[in-house]
Amino acid sequence: MNPTITIPREHEAVNVHAGATPTSTRGSDTIKLPQFFKRLFKFPQMDFEMAVWEMTTLLFAPKKVFRSIYYHPETCDTHPRYRSSMSDYCAIETKNTWHRPDPSFTYLLSFFMLLTGLAWGIATTFHAWAIIRLTFLYVFVHLLAMSLLVAAASYFLIGKLLGPGVAGLPGRRRQQGLFGREGGTEELEFGYCFDVAIRAFFPVWVLLYVVQFVLWPLIAQKYWLSLFFGNTLYLAAAGYYFIITFLGYNTLPFLSHTQFILAPLVLMGILWFISLLGFNIPRHFAPILALGAWGPSKVQA
């Protein structure tokens, strides 16, 4: 009878037999499909209630959304918002990761962008094909492609400049504190970068794709009050985007000096003040949102 040594799964899931060379399955783990894509079409496993809660909270208390991530690395059903019929699945599949592999938020926001694309298309062009084309651009270019691009840039830039083990500014390392992962790897995940980018886009959608559309007859007028309100709308959208991005990365205990993410707001505040002298931002930038709806446009710059 050959002796068998069983090693705990969380360390190394291998069986070493007499005369055999131990092999590690760590290499095979690196080629596994990310859980986000595995659940891409498993709609019963998606928590749309959680996605709606995140959307409403992002507008009024965005810090609460990323505060729930503190509970996520150990098991996502620790937080009351994650308690659902999929809690057991969630606890097993998402342990030791900051990324939440649930595409419900992306699906829901994509659906909202589809409706918004139809509205903008009907308002800006007379051609049915142009409306369909604009709707396609809203979902796959404005939302998904731009979020992927921002996530990729954040993954390389933030991970390299603000991540652990990089020589540079003093005091780079933060104490992991109560919510630090014991024995976990301190590395920025691309999936988490996409989570932050897609959530930072939501207030932009509310302000520039919905509110601006509804109030366009008012903010497009050649009055200073219209200029002030329209320009402030763009400043608020930019402010939301960078503040939510900052909160997302500031949550990670192994990133330092994340306040630098807020630096562009200083420049935007200066440009906003200068624009009040006579540059109407909506009248110049709103037509860009209708790019792709080729044909006679009803949006006047």
Backbone torsions as a table, in degrees:
resi	resn	phi	psi	omega
1	MET	NA	124.2	-177.9
2	ASN	-82.2	132.6	178.0
3	PRO	-70.1	144.7	-179.4
4	THR	-126.0	132.5	177.9
5	ILE	-110.6	119.3	180.0
6	THR	-101.6	125.0	-179.4
7	ILE	-102.8	136.6	180.0
8	PRO	-53.1	142.9	-173.3
9	ARG	-64.0	-35.2	-176.0
10	GLU	-70.6	-15.9	178.5
11	HIS	-96.8	-53.9	-179.0
12	GLU	-165.7	111.1	-172.7
13	ALA	-86.0	78.3	178.9
14	VAL	-138.5	155.3	173.0
15	ASN	-114.0	126.8	-178.1
16	VAL	-105.3	115.8	178.9
17	HIS	-100.0	161.7	179.1
18	ALA	-61.2	128.6	178.3
19	GLY	82.2	2.8	-178.9
20	ALA	-107.5	153.2	178.7
21	THR	-92.4	125.6	-178.9
22	PRO	-64.5	137.8	179.0
23	THR	-123.4	147.9	-177.7
24	SER	-105.0	144.6	177.9
25	THR	-96.5	9.7	-178.0
26	ARG	-61.4	-36.8	-179.7
27	GLY	-64.3	-37.0	-179.5
28	SER	-69.9	-26.0	179.6
29	ASP	-67.7	-26.7	-175.5
30	THR	-74.4	-16.1	-178.2
31	ILE	-104.5	8.7	177.6
32	LYS	-70.8	143.9	177.4
33	LEU	-68.1	131.9	179.9
34	PRO	-54.7	146.3	-177.4
35	GLN	-60.9	-29.5	179.3
36	PHE	-58.1	-44.1	-178.5
37	PHE	-76.7	-29.8	177.2
38	LYS	-65.4	-30.8	-177.8
39	ARG	-99.1	10.7	-172.9
40	LEU	-61.3	-33.3	-178.3
41	PHE	-118.7	16.6	177.6
42	LYS	-98.4	74.7	-173.5
43	PHE	-61.3	-36.0	178.2
44	PRO	-62.4	-21.7	-178.4
45	GLN	-90.3	-2.3	-177.4
46	MET	-88.6	140.2	-178.0
47	ASP	-101.8	83.1	-179.2
48	PHE	-71.1	-27.1	176.4
49	GLU	-63.3	-40.5	177.3
50	MET	-66.0	-37.5	179.5
51	ALA	-64.4	-41.6	177.8
52	VAL	-64.9	-41.2	177.9
53	TRP	-61.6	-41.7	179.0
54	GLU	-63.4	-40.9	-177.9
55	MET	-63.7	-46.0	179.6
56	THR	-68.1	-36.5	-178.9
57	THR	-72.8	-30.3	178.9
58	LEU	-61.7	-27.2	-178.4
59	LEU	-81.9	-32.5	-171.7
60	PHE	-113.4	-31.1	179.9
61	ALA	-149.3	68.9	-174.2
62	PRO	-61.1	-24.1	-178.9
63	LYS	-64.3	-29.7	180.0
64	LYS	-64.9	-32.3	-179.0
65	VAL	-63.0	-46.3	-177.2
66	PHE	-83.7	-17.7	174.1
67	ARG	-65.1	-31.0	178.3
68	SER	-67.1	-19.9	179.2
69	ILE	-67.3	-25.3	177.9
70	TYR	-55.4	-34.4	-177.0
71	TYR	-84.6	-16.4	-171.5
72	HIS	-70.9	-38.2	-176.5
73	PRO	-58.5	-34.1	-179.4
74	GLU	-83.0	-55.0	176.2
75	THR	-166.4	127.5	-170.5
76	CYS	-72.8	-8.9	177.3
77	ASP	-90.6	6.4	175.2
78	THR	-68.3	-38.1	179.9
79	HIS	-81.2	137.8	-177.4
80	PRO	-55.0	-31.5	-178.0
81	ARG	-69.7	-19.6	-178.0
82	TYR	-94.9	-0.9	-179.3
83	ARG	-77.4	110.9	-178.8
84	SER	-150.2	-174.1	179.7
85	SER	-66.7	-16.8	-178.8
86	MET	-100.9	18.7	-174.7
87	SER	-62.7	-40.4	-180.0
88	ASP	-64.8	-43.6	178.4
89	TYR	-61.7	-43.4	-176.6
90	CYS	-63.9	-40.7	-177.5
91	ALA	-65.6	-32.4	-177.3
92	ILE	-82.6	-45.3	-169.0
93	GLU	-84.1	-21.0	-173.8
94	THR	-115.3	18.6	-179.2
95	LYS	-70.5	143.7	178.3
96	ASN	59.6	43.9	173.4
97	THR	-148.2	142.8	177.4
98	TRP	-84.8	-21.7	-179.1
99	HIS	-76.5	133.9	177.3
100	ARG	-99.1	104.5	-173.0
101	PRO	-78.1	57.2	178.1
102	ASP	-125.3	108.7	-175.5
103	PRO	-79.6	12.3	-176.9
104	SER	-61.6	-40.8	179.8
105	PHE	-62.5	-43.9	-179.5
106	THR	-65.5	-42.5	178.6
107	TYR	-62.2	-45.0	-176.4
108	LEU	-66.2	-44.3	179.0
109	LEU	-67.9	-34.5	175.9
110	SER	-63.3	-38.9	177.4
111	PHE	-64.8	-41.5	177.3
112	PHE	-64.2	-39.1	177.7
113	MET	-65.9	-34.9	177.0
114	LEU	-62.2	-46.2	178.6
115	LEU	-63.7	-39.8	179.3
116	THR	-66.6	-38.8	177.5
117	GLY	-61.6	-40.8	176.9
118	LEU	-62.7	-41.8	-179.3
119	ALA	-65.2	-48.4	178.7
120	TRP	-64.2	-37.5	180.0
121	GLY	-64.1	-44.8	179.4
122	ILE	-64.5	-34.0	-177.3
123	ALA	-79.8	-21.3	-172.5
124	THR	-112.9	-8.8	-178.2
125	THR	-148.6	161.5	-180.0
126	PHE	-100.8	-5.5	-170.7
127	HIS	-103.3	132.7	-178.5
128	ALA	-64.5	-42.1	-179.3
129	TRP	-64.6	-35.5	177.7
130	ALA	-66.4	-35.5	177.7
131	ILE	-65.1	-43.5	178.8
132	ILE	-64.3	-41.7	179.9
133	ARG	-63.8	-41.9	179.0
134	LEU	-65.3	-39.9	177.5
135	THR	-61.7	-41.7	177.6
136	PHE	-61.2	-43.1	-179.9
137	LEU	-65.5	-38.4	179.9
138	TYR	-60.5	-44.4	-175.7
139	VAL	-77.5	-50.8	-169.5
140	PHE	-91.8	-19.5	179.6
141	VAL	-107.6	-58.7	-177.7
142	HIS	-60.2	-43.4	-175.4
143	LEU	-92.3	-65.8	-170.4
144	LEU	-71.8	-50.0	-177.5
145	ALA	-65.3	-44.0	179.9
146	MET	-66.1	-38.5	178.2
147	SER	-66.1	-39.7	176.7
148	LEU	-65.3	-39.2	178.7
149	LEU	-64.9	-45.3	178.2
150	VAL	-64.3	-40.4	179.4
151	ALA	-63.5	-41.0	179.1
152	ALA	-65.2	-43.5	178.3
153	ALA	-63.7	-41.3	179.6
154	SER	-66.8	-38.6	-178.4
155	TYR	-60.1	-42.2	-178.2
156	PHE	-84.3	-43.2	-174.9
157	LEU	-76.5	-52.7	-178.4
158	ILE	-67.3	-42.1	178.8
159	GLY	-62.3	-32.3	-177.8
160	LYS	-84.4	-40.6	-174.2
161	LEU	-87.9	-31.3	-175.9
162	LEU	-115.3	0.0	-176.3
163	GLY	-78.1	178.0	-177.6
164	PRO	-77.0	153.6	173.2
165	GLY	73.8	17.9	179.5
166	VAL	-110.0	123.6	179.7
167	ALA	-69.4	143.3	-178.9
168	GLY	165.7	-120.5	-176.7
169	LEU	-66.0	147.9	179.4
170	PRO	-68.0	150.0	176.2
171	GLY	68.5	36.8	-177.3
172	ARG	-66.1	-39.7	-174.2
173	ARG	-80.5	132.6	175.7
174	ARG	-104.9	154.4	173.3
175	GLN	-68.8	134.5	-178.4
176	GLN	-70.6	-27.7	173.0
177	GLY	67.8	-155.5	-173.3
178	LEU	-65.8	-32.7	-171.8
179	PHE	-103.0	13.9	178.0
180	GLY	-71.1	152.9	179.9
181	ARG	-91.5	116.8	179.5
182	GLU	-72.8	123.1	178.0
183	GLY	73.9	4.3	-179.2
184	GLY	-82.6	160.4	179.2
185	THR	-83.2	135.7	-179.7
186	GLU	-95.0	85.5	179.4
187	GLU	-145.4	146.8	-179.4
188	LEU	-80.0	131.1	-178.9
189	GLU	-97.3	137.9	178.4
190	PHE	-62.7	-37.1	178.5
191	GLY	-60.7	-38.3	178.5
192	TYR	-69.4	-37.7	176.0
193	CYS	-59.7	-38.5	177.4
194	PHE	-69.1	-38.4	176.0
195	ASP	-56.2	-45.8	-178.8
196	VAL	-66.9	-44.5	-177.1
197	ALA	-63.8	-41.9	-176.7
198	ILE	-71.6	-32.1	178.7
199	ARG	-78.3	-32.6	176.8
200	ALA	-69.0	-22.7	-179.5
201	PHE	-76.5	-23.2	-174.4
202	PHE	-59.2	-50.2	177.3
203	PRO	-62.2	-31.5	175.6
204	VAL	-62.4	-41.4	177.2
205	TRP	-62.4	-43.5	-178.7
206	VAL	-61.6	-47.2	-172.7
207	LEU	-79.8	-45.0	-173.1
208	LEU	-94.9	-24.8	-178.1
209	TYR	-100.6	-25.2	-178.2
210	VAL	-108.8	-61.3	-177.2
211	VAL	-61.7	-44.5	179.5
212	GLN	-62.6	-38.5	179.5
213	PHE	-64.2	-44.0	-178.2
214	VAL	-68.5	-39.8	-175.6
215	LEU	-97.1	12.1	-178.0
216	TRP	-55.5	-42.2	179.0
217	PRO	-59.9	-22.9	-179.8
218	LEU	-91.1	-46.3	-174.8
219	ILE	-78.4	-12.6	179.4
220	ALA	-88.9	-0.8	-179.6
221	GLN	-73.9	158.1	-178.6
222	LYS	-90.3	52.3	175.7
223	TYR	-120.4	151.5	-178.1
224	TRP	-65.9	-34.0	178.9
225	LEU	-64.8	-38.7	175.6
226	SER	-64.3	-41.1	178.3
227	LEU	-62.0	-44.3	-178.5
228	PHE	-63.0	-47.5	-177.6
229	PHE	-67.3	-43.3	-179.4
230	GLY	-64.7	-44.5	179.4
231	ASN	-66.1	-37.0	177.9
232	THR	-66.1	-32.1	177.6
233	LEU	-61.8	-42.3	178.4
234	TYR	-70.0	-37.2	177.2
235	LEU	-64.6	-41.0	178.5
236	ALA	-63.7	-40.0	178.9
237	ALA	-63.4	-44.5	178.2
238	ALA	-65.0	-39.9	178.8
239	GLY	-61.6	-45.9	176.9
240	TYR	-57.8	-45.1	-174.4
241	TYR	-61.5	-47.9	-176.1
242	PHE	-76.1	-32.5	178.5
243	ILE	-68.5	-43.3	178.5
244	ILE	-66.0	-39.0	176.1
245	THR	-61.4	-43.3	177.7
246	PHE	-61.3	-46.9	-179.5
247	LEU	-61.2	-38.1	-179.8
248	GLY	-62.2	-46.2	-178.4
249	TYR	-82.5	-25.9	177.3
250	ASN	-68.2	-20.8	177.2
251	THR	-65.0	-34.5	-175.8
252	LEU	-71.0	122.4	-174.6
253	PRO	-70.1	-16.8	-176.5
254	PHE	-96.0	1.8	174.6
255	LEU	-100.5	142.1	179.8
256	SER	-126.8	157.3	177.9
257	HIS	58.1	36.5	178.9
258	THR	-69.0	-9.5	177.8
259	GLN	-64.3	-17.6	177.9
260	PHE	-65.1	-20.8	177.9
261	ILE	-64.1	-25.1	-179.9
262	LEU	-83.4	-5.4	-176.1
263	ALA	-56.5	-40.5	-179.8
264	PRO	-59.7	-21.2	-179.4
265	LEU	-65.1	-29.9	178.2
266	VAL	-64.4	-47.0	178.6
267	LEU	-64.0	-41.1	-179.9
268	MET	-66.0	-36.0	176.2
269	GLY	-63.6	-39.9	178.2
270	ILE	-65.6	-44.9	179.6
271	LEU	-64.7	-36.1	177.1
272	TRP	-62.3	-44.2	179.7
273	PHE	-62.8	-41.7	178.8
274	ILE	-65.6	-37.1	-177.7
275	SER	-65.1	-22.7	179.7
276	LEU	-67.7	-11.5	178.2
277	LEU	-76.6	-8.1	175.8
278	GLY	149.7	5.6	-179.3
279	PHE	-101.8	111.2	-179.2
280	ASN	-86.8	104.0	-176.0
281	ILE	-62.3	-46.8	-179.5
282	PRO	-59.0	-38.4	-178.4
283	ARG	-66.3	-23.0	-179.6
284	HIS	-98.8	-29.5	-173.9
285	PHE	-105.8	-23.4	178.5
286	ALA	-60.6	-39.4	177.1
287	PRO	-60.0	-23.7	178.0
288	ILE	-64.3	-32.9	178.6
289	LEU	-65.6	-19.9	-179.6
290	ALA	-97.8	4.9	177.4
291	LEU	-61.2	134.9	-176.3
292	GLY	108.6	-24.7	175.0
293	ALA	-88.7	67.7	-176.0
294	TRP	-66.2	143.7	-176.5
295	GLY	130.2	-178.4	179.8
296	PRO	-59.2	117.4	-178.3
297	SER	-96.2	143.0	179.0
298	LYS	-103.9	6.5	176.2
299	VAL	-94.5	118.7	-178.9
300	GLN	-96.2	127.6	178.5
301	ALA	-83.3	NA	NA
